[in-house]
Amino acid sequence: MVGLVLLGALVLGVGGCACVVWAERGGPRWARGVATVTLAVSELVRRSEKNRRRSLKRTTNGGE
């Protein structure tokens, strides 16, 4: 079951990346929409990862 969820996430990620490339080359409107959503989600993941690293750094330095 977990494997199916991971496979689904992989397919969505690859499909989103393909839409980003296609939209850059002037794809249809729906591909541009999917590309926008893909880029927004990737930005959210990037920010949350950055914030998580910062909070881990604070707790490590604060305990010394």
mmCIF file of the N, C-alpha and C atoms, coordinates in Angstrom:
data_MODEL
# 
_entry.id   MODEL 
# 
loop_
_atom_site.group_PDB 
_atom_site.id 
_atom_site.type_symbol 
_atom_site.label_atom_id 
_atom_site.label_alt_id 
_atom_site.label_comp_id 
_atom_site.label_asym_id 
_atom_site.label_entity_id 
_atom_site.label_seq_id 
_atom_site.pdbx_PDB_ins_code 
_atom_site.Cartn_x 
_atom_site.Cartn_y 
_atom_site.Cartn_z 
_atom_site.occupancy 
_atom_site.B_iso_or_equiv 
_atom_site.pdbx_formal_charge 
_atom_site.auth_seq_id 
_atom_site.auth_comp_id 
_atom_site.auth_asym_id 
_atom_site.auth_atom_id 
_atom_site.pdbx_PDB_model_num 
ATOM 1   N N  . MET A 1 1  ? 0.821  -1.194 0.000   1.00 0.00 ? 1  MET A N  1 
ATOM 2   C CA . MET A 1 1  ? 0.000  0.000  0.000   1.00 0.00 ? 1  MET A CA 1 
ATOM 3   C C  . MET A 1 1  ? 0.867  1.262  0.000   1.00 0.00 ? 1  MET A C  1 
ATOM 4   N N  . VAL A 1 2  ? 1.905  1.248  0.847   1.00 0.00 ? 2  VAL A N  1 
ATOM 5   C CA . VAL A 1 2  ? 2.800  2.397  0.900   1.00 0.00 ? 2  VAL A CA 1 
ATOM 6   C C  . VAL A 1 2  ? 3.510  2.570  -0.436  1.00 0.00 ? 2  VAL A C  1 
ATOM 7   N N  . GLY A 1 3  ? 3.836  1.447  -1.051  1.00 0.00 ? 3  GLY A N  1 
ATOM 8   C CA . GLY A 1 3  ? 4.495  1.496  -2.357  1.00 0.00 ? 3  GLY A CA 1 
ATOM 9   C C  . GLY A 1 3  ? 3.626  2.161  -3.408  1.00 0.00 ? 3  GLY A C  1 
ATOM 10  N N  . LEU A 1 4  ? 2.323  1.909  -3.365  1.00 0.00 ? 4  LEU A N  1 
ATOM 11  C CA . LEU A 1 4  ? 1.419  2.541  -4.320  1.00 0.00 ? 4  LEU A CA 1 
ATOM 12  C C  . LEU A 1 4  ? 1.341  4.050  -4.105  1.00 0.00 ? 4  LEU A C  1 
ATOM 13  N N  . VAL A 1 5  ? 1.344  4.467  -2.850  1.00 0.00 ? 5  VAL A N  1 
ATOM 14  C CA . VAL A 1 5  ? 1.315  5.900  -2.545  1.00 0.00 ? 5  VAL A CA 1 
ATOM 15  C C  . VAL A 1 5  ? 2.592  6.567  -3.050  1.00 0.00 ? 5  VAL A C  1 
ATOM 16  N N  . LEU A 1 6  ? 3.722  5.932  -2.811  1.00 0.00 ? 6  LEU A N  1 
ATOM 17  C CA . LEU A 1 6  ? 4.992  6.485  -3.286  1.00 0.00 ? 6  LEU A CA 1 
ATOM 18  C C  . LEU A 1 6  ? 5.055  6.510  -4.811  1.00 0.00 ? 6  LEU A C  1 
ATOM 19  N N  . LEU A 1 7  ? 4.545  5.472  -5.445  1.00 0.00 ? 7  LEU A N  1 
ATOM 20  C CA . LEU A 1 7  ? 4.512  5.436  -6.897  1.00 0.00 ? 7  LEU A CA 1 
ATOM 21  C C  . LEU A 1 7  ? 3.613  6.545  -7.446  1.00 0.00 ? 7  LEU A C  1 
ATOM 22  N N  . GLY A 1 8  ? 2.481  6.761  -6.801  1.00 0.00 ? 8  GLY A N  1 
ATOM 23  C CA . GLY A 1 8  ? 1.583  7.839  -7.213  1.00 0.00 ? 8  GLY A CA 1 
ATOM 24  C C  . GLY A 1 8  ? 2.235  9.201  -7.071  1.00 0.00 ? 8  GLY A C  1 
ATOM 25  N N  . ALA A 1 9  ? 2.952  9.416  -5.970  1.00 0.00 ? 9  ALA A N  1 
ATOM 26  C CA . ALA A 1 9  ? 3.645  10.693 -5.768  1.00 0.00 ? 9  ALA A CA 1 
ATOM 27  C C  . ALA A 1 9  ? 4.729  10.883 -6.827  1.00 0.00 ? 9  ALA A C  1 
ATOM 28  N N  . LEU A 1 10 ? 5.418  9.815  -7.167  1.00 0.00 ? 10 LEU A N  1 
ATOM 29  C CA . LEU A 1 10 ? 6.457  9.889  -8.198  1.00 0.00 ? 10 LEU A CA 1 
ATOM 30  C C  . LEU A 1 10 ? 5.856  10.242 -9.549  1.00 0.00 ? 10 LEU A C  1 
ATOM 31  N N  . VAL A 1 11 ? 4.750  9.604  -9.890  1.00 0.00 ? 11 VAL A N  1 
ATOM 32  C CA . VAL A 1 11 ? 4.090  9.881  -11.172 1.00 0.00 ? 11 VAL A CA 1 
ATOM 33  C C  . VAL A 1 11 ? 3.611  11.334 -11.221 1.00 0.00 ? 11 VAL A C  1 
ATOM 34  N N  . LEU A 1 12 ? 3.032  11.820 -10.121 1.00 0.00 ? 12 LEU A N  1 
ATOM 35  C CA . LEU A 1 12 ? 2.591  13.218 -10.083 1.00 0.00 ? 12 LEU A CA 1 
ATOM 36  C C  . LEU A 1 12 ? 3.769  14.181 -10.220 1.00 0.00 ? 12 LEU A C  1 
ATOM 37  N N  . GLY A 1 13 ? 4.874  13.864 -9.565  1.00 0.00 ? 13 GLY A N  1 
ATOM 38  C CA . GLY A 1 13 ? 6.055  14.725 -9.649  1.00 0.00 ? 13 GLY A CA 1 
ATOM 39  C C  . GLY A 1 13 ? 6.638  14.770 -11.050 1.00 0.00 ? 13 GLY A C  1 
ATOM 40  N N  . VAL A 1 14 ? 6.774  13.616 -11.665 1.00 0.00 ? 14 VAL A N  1 
ATOM 41  C CA . VAL A 1 14 ? 7.323  13.563 -13.027 1.00 0.00 ? 14 VAL A CA 1 
ATOM 42  C C  . VAL A 1 14 ? 6.373  14.245 -14.008 1.00 0.00 ? 14 VAL A C  1 
ATOM 43  N N  . GLY A 1 15 ? 5.082  14.008 -13.839 1.00 0.00 ? 15 GLY A N  1 
ATOM 44  C CA . GLY A 1 15 ? 4.098  14.666 -14.699 1.00 0.00 ? 15 GLY A CA 1 
ATOM 45  C C  . GLY A 1 15 ? 4.115  16.179 -14.538 1.00 0.00 ? 15 GLY A C  1 
ATOM 46  N N  . GLY A 1 16 ? 4.265  16.639 -13.302 1.00 0.00 ? 16 GLY A N  1 
ATOM 47  C CA . GLY A 1 16 ? 4.348  18.076 -13.057 1.00 0.00 ? 16 GLY A CA 1 
ATOM 48  C C  . GLY A 1 16 ? 5.581  18.687 -13.697 1.00 0.00 ? 16 GLY A C  1 
ATOM 49  N N  . CYS A 1 17 ? 6.711  17.995 -13.594 1.00 0.00 ? 17 CYS A N  1 
ATOM 50  C CA . CYS A 1 17 ? 7.938  18.495 -14.221 1.00 0.00 ? 17 CYS A CA 1 
ATOM 51  C C  . CYS A 1 17 ? 7.804  18.536 -15.742 1.00 0.00 ? 17 CYS A C  1 
ATOM 52  N N  . ALA A 1 18 ? 7.150  17.529 -16.303 1.00 0.00 ? 18 ALA A N  1 
ATOM 53  C CA . ALA A 1 18 ? 6.937  17.511 -17.748 1.00 0.00 ? 18 ALA A CA 1 
ATOM 54  C C  . ALA A 1 18 ? 6.054  18.688 -18.166 1.00 0.00 ? 18 ALA A C  1 
ATOM 55  N N  . CYS A 1 19 ? 5.056  19.006 -17.361 1.00 0.00 ? 19 CYS A N  1 
ATOM 56  C CA . CYS A 1 19 ? 4.185  20.144 -17.677 1.00 0.00 ? 19 CYS A CA 1 
ATOM 57  C C  . CYS A 1 19 ? 4.933  21.473 -17.572 1.00 0.00 ? 19 CYS A C  1 
ATOM 58  N N  . VAL A 1 20 ? 5.869  21.567 -16.631 1.00 0.00 ? 20 VAL A N  1 
ATOM 59  C CA . VAL A 1 20 ? 6.669  22.790 -16.525 1.00 0.00 ? 20 VAL A CA 1 
ATOM 60  C C  . VAL A 1 20 ? 7.474  22.993 -17.800 1.00 0.00 ? 20 VAL A C  1 
ATOM 61  N N  . VAL A 1 21 ? 8.105  21.931 -18.281 1.00 0.00 ? 21 VAL A N  1 
ATOM 62  C CA . VAL A 1 21 ? 8.891  22.028 -19.516 1.00 0.00 ? 21 VAL A CA 1 
ATOM 63  C C  . VAL A 1 21 ? 7.992  22.351 -20.701 1.00 0.00 ? 21 VAL A C  1 
ATOM 64  N N  . TRP A 1 22 ? 6.850  21.669 -20.779 1.00 0.00 ? 22 TRP A N  1 
ATOM 65  C CA . TRP A 1 22 ? 5.924  21.877 -21.882 1.00 0.00 ? 22 TRP A CA 1 
ATOM 66  C C  . TRP A 1 22 ? 5.366  23.294 -21.871 1.00 0.00 ? 22 TRP A C  1 
ATOM 67  N N  . ALA A 1 23 ? 5.052  23.811 -20.696 1.00 0.00 ? 23 ALA A N  1 
ATOM 68  C CA . ALA A 1 23 ? 4.514  25.172 -20.587 1.00 0.00 ? 23 ALA A CA 1 
ATOM 69  C C  . ALA A 1 23 ? 5.553  26.209 -21.000 1.00 0.00 ? 23 ALA A C  1 
ATOM 70  N N  . GLU A 1 24 ? 6.822  25.953 -20.693 1.00 0.00 ? 24 GLU A N  1 
ATOM 71  C CA . GLU A 1 24 ? 7.883  26.870 -21.105 1.00 0.00 ? 24 GLU A CA 1 
ATOM 72  C C  . GLU A 1 24 ? 7.986  26.949 -22.621 1.00 0.00 ? 24 GLU A C  1 
ATOM 73  N N  . ARG A 1 25 ? 7.624  25.869 -23.286 1.00 0.00 ? 25 ARG A N  1 
ATOM 74  C CA . ARG A 1 25 ? 7.692  25.834 -24.751 1.00 0.00 ? 25 ARG A CA 1 
ATOM 75  C C  . ARG A 1 25 ? 6.379  26.233 -25.400 1.00 0.00 ? 25 ARG A C  1 
ATOM 76  N N  . GLY A 1 26 ? 5.442  26.764 -24.595 1.00 0.00 ? 26 GLY A N  1 
ATOM 77  C CA . GLY A 1 26 ? 4.187  27.259 -25.151 1.00 0.00 ? 26 GLY A CA 1 
ATOM 78  C C  . GLY A 1 26 ? 3.100  26.216 -25.237 1.00 0.00 ? 26 GLY A C  1 
ATOM 79  N N  . GLY A 1 27 ? 2.986  25.381 -24.235 1.00 0.00 ? 27 GLY A N  1 
ATOM 80  C CA . GLY A 1 27 ? 1.967  24.343 -24.226 1.00 0.00 ? 27 GLY A CA 1 
ATOM 81  C C  . GLY A 1 27 ? 0.570  24.911 -24.023 1.00 0.00 ? 27 GLY A C  1 
ATOM 82  N N  . PRO A 1 28 ? -0.420 24.042 -23.950 1.00 0.00 ? 28 PRO A N  1 
ATOM 83  C CA . PRO A 1 28 ? -1.805 24.488 -23.773 1.00 0.00 ? 28 PRO A CA 1 
ATOM 84  C C  . PRO A 1 28 ? -2.033 25.106 -22.391 1.00 0.00 ? 28 PRO A C  1 
ATOM 85  N N  . ARG A 1 29 ? -3.183 25.716 -22.245 1.00 0.00 ? 29 ARG A N  1 
ATOM 86  C CA . ARG A 1 29 ? -3.493 26.437 -21.008 1.00 0.00 ? 29 ARG A CA 1 
ATOM 87  C C  . ARG A 1 29 ? -3.469 25.515 -19.793 1.00 0.00 ? 29 ARG A C  1 
ATOM 88  N N  . TRP A 1 30 ? -4.004 24.300 -19.925 1.00 0.00 ? 30 TRP A N  1 
ATOM 89  C CA . TRP A 1 30 ? -4.041 23.402 -18.780 1.00 0.00 ? 30 TRP A CA 1 
ATOM 90  C C  . TRP A 1 30 ? -2.638 23.004 -18.341 1.00 0.00 ? 30 TRP A C  1 
ATOM 91  N N  . ALA A 1 31 ? -1.709 22.890 -19.290 1.00 0.00 ? 31 ALA A N  1 
ATOM 92  C CA . ALA A 1 31 ? -0.329 22.555 -18.932 1.00 0.00 ? 31 ALA A CA 1 
ATOM 93  C C  . ALA A 1 31 ? 0.319  23.715 -18.181 1.00 0.00 ? 31 ALA A C  1 
ATOM 94  N N  . ARG A 1 32 ? -0.004 24.937 -18.576 1.00 0.00 ? 32 ARG A N  1 
ATOM 95  C CA . ARG A 1 32 ? 0.514  26.099 -17.848 1.00 0.00 ? 32 ARG A CA 1 
ATOM 96  C C  . ARG A 1 32 ? -0.046 26.149 -16.431 1.00 0.00 ? 32 ARG A C  1 
ATOM 97  N N  . GLY A 1 33 ? -1.317 25.754 -16.273 1.00 0.00 ? 33 GLY A N  1 
ATOM 98  C CA . GLY A 1 33 ? -1.914 25.701 -14.933 1.00 0.00 ? 33 GLY A CA 1 
ATOM 99  C C  . GLY A 1 33 ? -1.254 24.657 -14.055 1.00 0.00 ? 33 GLY A C  1 
ATOM 100 N N  . VAL A 1 34 ? -1.031 23.479 -14.611 1.00 0.00 ? 34 VAL A N  1 
ATOM 101 C CA . VAL A 1 34 ? -0.363 22.418 -13.856 1.00 0.00 ? 34 VAL A CA 1 
ATOM 102 C C  . VAL A 1 34 ? 1.061  22.832 -13.515 1.00 0.00 ? 34 VAL A C  1 
ATOM 103 N N  . ALA A 1 35 ? 1.730  23.517 -14.438 1.00 0.00 ? 35 ALA A N  1 
ATOM 104 C CA . ALA A 1 35 ? 3.101  23.978 -14.186 1.00 0.00 ? 35 ALA A CA 1 
ATOM 105 C C  . ALA A 1 35 ? 3.121  24.995 -13.049 1.00 0.00 ? 35 ALA A C  1 
ATOM 106 N N  . THR A 1 36 ? 2.145  25.883 -13.024 1.00 0.00 ? 36 THR A N  1 
ATOM 107 C CA . THR A 1 36 ? 2.077  26.888 -11.961 1.00 0.00 ? 36 THR A CA 1 
ATOM 108 C C  . THR A 1 36 ? 1.880  26.223 -10.604 1.00 0.00 ? 36 THR A C  1 
ATOM 109 N N  . VAL A 1 37 ? 0.983  25.246 -10.552 1.00 0.00 ? 37 VAL A N  1 
ATOM 110 C CA . VAL A 1 37 ? 0.746  24.523 -9.293  1.00 0.00 ? 37 VAL A CA 1 
ATOM 111 C C  . VAL A 1 37 ? 1.996  23.758 -8.885  1.00 0.00 ? 37 VAL A C  1 
ATOM 112 N N  . THR A 1 38 ? 2.663  23.119 -9.826  1.00 0.00 ? 38 THR A N  1 
ATOM 113 C CA . THR A 1 38 ? 3.877  22.359 -9.524  1.00 0.00 ? 38 THR A CA 1 
ATOM 114 C C  . THR A 1 38 ? 4.966  23.262 -8.956  1.00 0.00 ? 38 THR A C  1 
ATOM 115 N N  . LEU A 1 39 ? 5.161  24.418 -9.566  1.00 0.00 ? 39 LEU A N  1 
ATOM 116 C CA . LEU A 1 39 ? 6.183  25.344 -9.078  1.00 0.00 ? 39 LEU A CA 1 
ATOM 117 C C  . LEU A 1 39 ? 5.822  25.907 -7.712  1.00 0.00 ? 39 LEU A C  1 
ATOM 118 N N  . ALA A 1 40 ? 4.535  26.164 -7.471  1.00 0.00 ? 40 ALA A N  1 
ATOM 119 C CA . ALA A 1 40 ? 4.109  26.679 -6.165  1.00 0.00 ? 40 ALA A CA 1 
ATOM 120 C C  . ALA A 1 40 ? 4.326  25.636 -5.071  1.00 0.00 ? 40 ALA A C  1 
ATOM 121 N N  . VAL A 1 41 ? 3.991  24.390 -5.357  1.00 0.00 ? 41 VAL A N  1 
ATOM 122 C CA . VAL A 1 41 ? 4.186  23.324 -4.374  1.00 0.00 ? 41 VAL A CA 1 
ATOM 123 C C  . VAL A 1 41 ? 5.672  23.115 -4.095  1.00 0.00 ? 41 VAL A C  1 
ATOM 124 N N  . SER A 1 42 ? 6.492  23.173 -5.139  1.00 0.00 ? 42 SER A N  1 
ATOM 125 C CA . SER A 1 42 ? 7.930  22.998 -4.922  1.00 0.00 ? 42 SER A CA 1 
ATOM 126 C C  . SER A 1 42 ? 8.505  24.124 -4.079  1.00 0.00 ? 42 SER A C  1 
ATOM 127 N N  . GLU A 1 43 ? 7.994  25.326 -4.262  1.00 0.00 ? 43 GLU A N  1 
ATOM 128 C CA . GLU A 1 43 ? 8.444  26.459 -3.441  1.00 0.00 ? 43 GLU A CA 1 
ATOM 129 C C  . GLU A 1 43 ? 8.031  26.270 -1.981  1.00 0.00 ? 43 GLU A C  1 
ATOM 130 N N  . LEU A 1 44 ? 6.822  25.786 -1.749  1.00 0.00 ? 44 LEU A N  1 
ATOM 131 C CA . LEU A 1 44 ? 6.378  25.521 -0.374  1.00 0.00 ? 44 LEU A CA 1 
ATOM 132 C C  . LEU A 1 44 ? 7.236  24.451 0.290   1.00 0.00 ? 44 LEU A C  1 
ATOM 133 N N  . VAL A 1 45 ? 7.562  23.398 -0.446  1.00 0.00 ? 45 VAL A N  1 
ATOM 134 C CA . VAL A 1 45 ? 8.407  22.337 0.104   1.00 0.00 ? 45 VAL A CA 1 
ATOM 135 C C  . VAL A 1 45 ? 9.796  22.889 0.412   1.00 0.00 ? 45 VAL A C  1 
ATOM 136 N N  . ARG A 1 46 ? 10.330 23.706 -0.490  1.00 0.00 ? 46 ARG A N  1 
ATOM 137 C CA . ARG A 1 46 ? 11.651 24.286 -0.286  1.00 0.00 ? 46 ARG A CA 1 
ATOM 138 C C  . ARG A 1 46 ? 11.678 25.173 0.967   1.00 0.00 ? 46 ARG A C  1 
ATOM 139 N N  . ARG A 1 47 ? 10.652 25.997 1.129   1.00 0.00 ? 47 ARG A N  1 
ATOM 140 C CA . ARG A 1 47 ? 10.602 26.876 2.314   1.00 0.00 ? 47 ARG A CA 1 
ATOM 141 C C  . ARG A 1 47 ? 10.441 26.100 3.602   1.00 0.00 ? 47 ARG A C  1 
ATOM 142 N N  . SER A 1 48 ? 9.587  25.071 3.588   1.00 0.00 ? 48 SER A N  1 
ATOM 143 C CA . SER A 1 48 ? 9.387  24.294 4.803   1.00 0.00 ? 48 SER A CA 1 
ATOM 144 C C  . SER A 1 48 ? 10.663 23.551 5.184   1.00 0.00 ? 48 SER A C  1 
ATOM 145 N N  . GLU A 1 49 ? 11.391 23.064 4.194   1.00 0.00 ? 49 GLU A N  1 
ATOM 146 C CA . GLU A 1 49 ? 12.659 22.384 4.475   1.00 0.00 ? 49 GLU A CA 1 
ATOM 147 C C  . GLU A 1 49 ? 13.680 23.362 5.054   1.00 0.00 ? 49 GLU A C  1 
ATOM 148 N N  . LYS A 1 50 ? 13.711 24.575 4.512   1.00 0.00 ? 50 LYS A N  1 
ATOM 149 C CA . LYS A 1 50 ? 14.633 25.591 5.022   1.00 0.00 ? 50 LYS A CA 1 
ATOM 150 C C  . LYS A 1 50 ? 14.289 25.941 6.473   1.00 0.00 ? 50 LYS A C  1 
ATOM 151 N N  . ASN A 1 51 ? 12.986 26.109 6.755   1.00 0.00 ? 51 ASN A N  1 
ATOM 152 C CA . ASN A 1 51 ? 12.553 26.426 8.117   1.00 0.00 ? 51 ASN A CA 1 
ATOM 153 C C  . ASN A 1 51 ? 12.846 25.277 9.070   1.00 0.00 ? 51 ASN A C  1 
ATOM 154 N N  . ARG A 1 52 ? 12.695 24.046 8.597   1.00 0.00 ? 52 ARG A N  1 
ATOM 155 C CA . ARG A 1 52 ? 12.971 22.891 9.443   1.00 0.00 ? 52 ARG A CA 1 
ATOM 156 C C  . ARG A 1 52 ? 14.454 22.830 9.796   1.00 0.00 ? 52 ARG A C  1 
ATOM 157 N N  . ARG A 1 53 ? 15.307 23.116 8.813   1.00 0.00 ? 53 ARG A N  1 
ATOM 158 C CA . ARG A 1 53 ? 16.751 23.123 9.085   1.00 0.00 ? 53 ARG A CA 1 
ATOM 159 C C  . ARG A 1 53 ? 17.110 24.209 10.082  1.00 0.00 ? 53 ARG A C  1 
ATOM 160 N N  . ARG A 1 54 ? 16.473 25.371 9.947   1.00 0.00 ? 54 ARG A N  1 
ATOM 161 C CA . ARG A 1 54 ? 16.746 26.465 10.883  1.00 0.00 ? 54 ARG A CA 1 
ATOM 162 C C  . ARG A 1 54 ? 16.331 26.094 12.302  1.00 0.00 ? 54 ARG A C  1 
ATOM 163 N N  . SER A 1 55 ? 15.155 25.482 12.443  1.00 0.00 ? 55 SER A N  1 
ATOM 164 C CA . SER A 1 55 ? 14.686 25.124 13.781  1.00 0.00 ? 55 SER A CA 1 
ATOM 165 C C  . SER A 1 55 ? 15.559 24.031 14.387  1.00 0.00 ? 55 SER A C  1 
ATOM 166 N N  . LEU A 1 56 ? 16.027 23.094 13.580  1.00 0.00 ? 56 LEU A N  1 
ATOM 167 C CA . LEU A 1 56 ? 16.931 22.068 14.092  1.00 0.00 ? 56 LEU A CA 1 
ATOM 168 C C  . LEU A 1 56 ? 18.257 22.678 14.529  1.00 0.00 ? 56 LEU A C  1 
ATOM 169 N N  . LYS A 1 57 ? 18.718 23.672 13.790  1.00 0.00 ? 57 LYS A N  1 
ATOM 170 C CA . LYS A 1 57 ? 19.975 24.322 14.135  1.00 0.00 ? 57 LYS A CA 1 
ATOM 171 C C  . LYS A 1 57 ? 19.851 25.074 15.453  1.00 0.00 ? 57 LYS A C  1 
ATOM 172 N N  . ARG A 1 58 ? 18.704 25.728 15.661  1.00 0.00 ? 58 ARG A N  1 
ATOM 173 C CA . ARG A 1 58 ? 18.484 26.455 16.919  1.00 0.00 ? 58 ARG A CA 1 
ATOM 174 C C  . ARG A 1 58 ? 18.451 25.514 18.117  1.00 0.00 ? 58 ARG A C  1 
ATOM 175 N N  . THR A 1 59 ? 17.750 24.397 17.991  1.00 0.00 ? 59 THR A N  1 
ATOM 176 C CA . THR A 1 59 ? 17.652 23.478 19.126  1.00 0.00 ? 59 THR A CA 1 
ATOM 177 C C  . THR A 1 59 ? 19.007 22.833 19.405  1.00 0.00 ? 59 THR A C  1 
ATOM 178 N N  . THR A 1 60 ? 19.811 22.614 18.396  1.00 0.00 ? 60 THR A N  1 
ATOM 179 C CA . THR A 1 60 ? 21.134 22.006 18.608  1.00 0.00 ? 60 THR A CA 1 
ATOM 180 C C  . THR A 1 60 ? 22.061 23.001 19.281  1.00 0.00 ? 60 THR A C  1 
ATOM 181 N N  . ASN A 1 61 ? 22.051 24.248 18.809  1.00 0.00 ? 61 ASN A N  1 
ATOM 182 C CA . ASN A 1 61 ? 22.930 25.269 19.390  1.00 0.00 ? 61 ASN A CA 1 
ATOM 183 C C  . ASN A 1 61 ? 22.446 25.699 20.764  1.00 0.00 ? 61 ASN A C  1 
ATOM 184 N N  . GLY A 1 62 ? 21.150 25.722 20.979  1.00 0.00 ? 62 GLY A N  1 
ATOM 185 C CA . GLY A 1 62 ? 20.613 26.155 22.267  1.00 0.00 ? 62 GLY A CA 1 
ATOM 186 C C  . GLY A 1 62 ? 20.891 25.176 23.392  1.00 0.00 ? 62 GLY A C  1 
ATOM 187 N N  . GLY A 1 63 ? 21.070 23.916 23.074  1.00 0.00 ? 63 GLY A N  1 
ATOM 188 C CA . GLY A 1 63 ? 21.296 22.899 24.097  1.00 0.00 ? 63 GLY A CA 1 
ATOM 189 C C  . GLY A 1 63 ? 22.723 22.839 24.589  1.00 0.00 ? 63 GLY A C  1 
ATOM 190 N N  . GLU A 1 64 ? 23.643 23.530 23.931  1.00 0.00 ? 64 GLU A N  1 
ATOM 191 C CA . GLU A 1 64 ? 25.056 23.453 24.324  1.00 0.00 ? 64 GLU A CA 1 
ATOM 192 C C  . GLU A 1 64 ? 25.396 24.378 25.450  1.00 0.00 ? 64 GLU A C  1 
# 
